Structure formats: structure tokens, C-alpha cells
Amino acid sequence: MLASLLIVFREVLEAGLIVGIVLAATQGIYRRGTYIALGIVAGLLGASVLAVFAGEITQSLSGFGEEVFNSAILIVAVFMLGWHNLWMASHGRELAAEMKALGHAVARGESSLPAMAIVVAVAVLREGSEVVLFLYGIAASGQTSMVYMLVGGLAGVLAGSLVSWLLYRGLITVPLNKLFACTGWLIALMAAGMAGRAAAILAGANLIPAWGYELWDTSSIVADGSMPGRVLQALLGYSDRPMGVQVAAWAVTLALLILGSQLIKRSAKKHPTA
């Protein structure tokens, strides 16, 4: 539940920030709310279509090849989570500047409201599509039930929407760089956990070598089925009896994400955005 809450919260917050920037930059423009609302609805519909097709694919592969499909979903989710973190670290400020420029262009009559609606729709569709993929990754890892995932997702939507609205109204001041840095670390750990889980599924199906089936046994301290174990599974990829390949996949994924983020930070310091 915590994993789905965190992922949905971050994606809703990012989409909400884009919508809020556009709203703030187009104050006083006739019918701006209508077009922005249409953009949001269009983006949500697109993400819903993706969710339906993903569900049909999952059902068609149930049983035969299910391990391969679940592993593929997890691996794709890992790449998407990693790419998302690295891209936001390097382009987050540029994205905000572009949204402000678009809003001012609409206000000056240099761009149209439909163009603004399309930009909002694409932003919502992108974040919504990532939510669909990431939640399927969580479901494929078997770390939580659909009920808990749904509750966490709804809580994430509410929390992300509330924080976005408060930021737009100027009622709270949050250092977004620190907020995204914190959630970025948690998402990197979740990506590493998904990579480890994918490796464990493939090794369990004898598709890749296991490199040892029980590197350690901490079930007497924190069992996988306990509440602390489930929380650690969702946030860190914890396993009380991990395979060697599972630990290796976890460590390599986390190391690559940390290295990538450090390289991006160094590059940003050397070549700051104007």
C-alpha cells in the first residue's frame, strides 16, 4: 500500500504542478478552466485505455508464460522508474520554465487555448501511464493485495491533489527540490527491489542461475509475511531468504541509479541552465 501511495502521490504531484503553473500563468483568460479541464479529462481517458489493454494482456498470459510476463513488467517498470528519476533530476526546472512560457504565450495571444489543453493532456497522460505501469509492476511482484494497492493509490491521488492545490494557492511553501530528492531516493530503492524480485521470479522458473538460494535467513527477525516485512518489501525490496541473483540485481540497479544521479548533478553544476 505504501509503495502505491508513494508512486501515485509523486506522479499526481508532478502533473498537478504542471497544471498549476499553467493556471497561474493564464489567470484572467476567458474559458481557460474549461480547456484545462478538457486536457485533464483527455489525459485520464488515455491512461484508462492503457490500463484496460494492460489488464487484457495480463489475463491472456495467465498461466503459460506468466513468470516471464511478470518479470518483463517488473523490468520495464524498473527502467521507467530509473529513467523518470534521472530525467526529472536534469529537466525538472526546464519543464517548469516551458510551462510558464506557454501560459504567458497564451495570455499574449501568441498561442491558443487548445494548444494549452493538449499540453496539459499530454502531461496527465504521461504521468497516468507511468502510474499504470508502476502499479502493474507492484502487482506482478506480489508484494500487496489489489485492495491495499487500490487504497494506497486513492490515498496518493488525494494527497498529491491536495498538495498541488495548496502549492497553487500559495498556502504552503515546500522546497520542491528536497521533496523530489526524498521521493527520488525511495523510488530508486523500490526500483532496485523490483529488479531483485524480477530476478527471483526468473531464477525460480529456472530461466537464470540463482547464485545460491538462501544467502541468509532473517525470518526470525523480520518475516516476509509480517507487517514490517511487507513494508520493507514494498519500499526496499526486502526478502528474509534472498537468492544470490536477487541481491545482485538489487545492488547493481541501486548502484547504477545512484551513479547516474551523481553524474547528472555534476553535469548540471558544470553546465547550469540559463
ChimeraX attribute file (.defattr): number of C-alpha atoms within 10 A of each C-alpha:
attribute: neighborCount
match mode: 1-to-1
recipient: residues
	/A:1	23
	/A:2	20
	/A:3	26
	/A:4	27
	/A:5	23
	/A:6	22
	/A:7	24
	/A:8	28
	/A:9	25
	/A:10	23
	/A:11	21
	/A:12	25
	/A:13	26
	/A:14	21
	/A:15	23
	/A:16	25
	/A:17	21
	/A:18	22
	/A:19	27
	/A:20	21
	/A:21	20
	/A:22	26
	/A:23	19
	/A:24	15
	/A:25	19
	/A:26	22
	/A:27	13
	/A:28	10
	/A:29	14
	/A:30	11
	/A:31	10
	/A:32	20
	/A:33	15
	/A:34	12
	/A:35	19
	/A:36	22
	/A:37	16
	/A:38	17
	/A:39	25
	/A:40	23
	/A:41	17
	/A:42	19
	/A:43	24
	/A:44	20
	/A:45	16
	/A:46	17
	/A:47	21
	/A:48	16
	/A:49	12
	/A:50	16
	/A:51	19
	/A:52	12
	/A:53	11
	/A:54	14
	/A:55	12
	/A:56	11
	/A:57	12
	/A:58	17
	/A:59	11
	/A:60	11
	/A:61	14
	/A:62	13
	/A:63	9
	/A:64	9
	/A:65	11
	/A:66	15
	/A:67	20
	/A:68	16
	/A:69	17
	/A:70	25
	/A:71	23
	/A:72	16
	/A:73	23
	/A:74	29
	/A:75	20
	/A:76	17
	/A:77	24
	/A:78	26
	/A:79	14
	/A:80	16
	/A:81	23
	/A:82	25
	/A:83	14
	/A:84	15
	/A:85	22
	/A:86	22
	/A:87	13
	/A:88	15
	/A:89	19
	/A:90	16
	/A:91	13
	/A:92	15
	/A:93	12
	/A:94	13
	/A:95	13
	/A:96	15
	/A:97	13
	/A:98	14
	/A:99	22
	/A:100	20
	/A:101	15
	/A:102	23
	/A:103	24
	/A:104	18
	/A:105	17
	/A:106	21
	/A:107	19
	/A:108	12
	/A:109	11
	/A:110	10
	/A:111	14
	/A:112	14
	/A:113	23
	/A:114	15
	/A:115	14
	/A:116	23
	/A:117	25
	/A:118	18
	/A:119	21
	/A:120	27
	/A:121	25
	/A:122	19
	/A:123	20
	/A:124	28
	/A:125	24
	/A:126	17
	/A:127	21
	/A:128	24
	/A:129	21
	/A:130	20
	/A:131	23
	/A:132	18
	/A:133	22
	/A:134	25
	/A:135	25
	/A:136	21
	/A:137	24
	/A:138	24
	/A:139	18
	/A:140	23
	/A:141	24
	/A:142	14
	/A:143	23
	/A:144	19
	/A:145	11
	/A:146	14
	/A:147	10
	/A:148	14
	/A:149	20
	/A:150	15
	/A:151	15
	/A:152	21
	/A:153	23
	/A:154	16
	/A:155	19
	/A:156	25
	/A:157	20
	/A:158	17
	/A:159	19
	/A:160	24
	/A:161	19
	/A:162	16
	/A:163	19
	/A:164	22
	/A:165	18
	/A:166	15
	/A:167	18
	/A:168	18
	/A:169	11
	/A:170	10
	/A:171	10
	/A:172	12
	/A:173	9
	/A:174	12
	/A:175	8
	/A:176	9
	/A:177	11
	/A:178	10
	/A:179	11
	/A:180	18
	/A:181	13
	/A:182	11
	/A:183	16
	/A:184	21
	/A:185	15
	/A:186	17
	/A:187	23
	/A:188	25
	/A:189	22
	/A:190	27
	/A:191	29
	/A:192	30
	/A:193	30
	/A:194	34
	/A:195	29
	/A:196	30
	/A:197	31
	/A:198	29
	/A:199	27
	/A:200	26
	/A:201	20
	/A:202	20
	/A:203	20
	/A:204	15
	/A:205	13
	/A:206	10
	/A:207	13
	/A:208	13
	/A:209	16
	/A:210	20
	/A:211	14
	/A:212	12
	/A:213	16
	/A:214	13
	/A:215	15
	/A:216	13
	/A:217	13
	/A:218	13
	/A:219	14
	/A:220	7
	/A:221	9
	/A:222	17
	/A:223	17
	/A:224	19
	/A:225	14
	/A:226	11
	/A:227	11
	/A:228	12
	/A:229	21
	/A:230	21
	/A:231	19
	/A:232	20
	/A:233	24
	/A:234	23
	/A:235	23
	/A:236	21
	/A:237	24
	/A:238	22
	/A:239	25
	/A:240	19
	/A:241	15
	/A:242	20
	/A:243	23
	/A:244	21
	/A:245	23
	/A:246	28
	/A:247	23
	/A:248	16
	/A:249	20
	/A:250	25
	/A:251	16
	/A:252	14
	/A:253	23
	/A:254	21
	/A:255	14
	/A:256	14
	/A:257	21
	/A:258	16
	/A:259	12
	/A:260	15
	/A:261	19
	/A:262	14
	/A:263	13
	/A:264	16
	/A:265	16
	/A:266	11
	/A:267	12
	/A:268	14
	/A:269	10
	/A:270	9
	/A:271	9
	/A:272	9
	/A:273	10
	/A:274	4
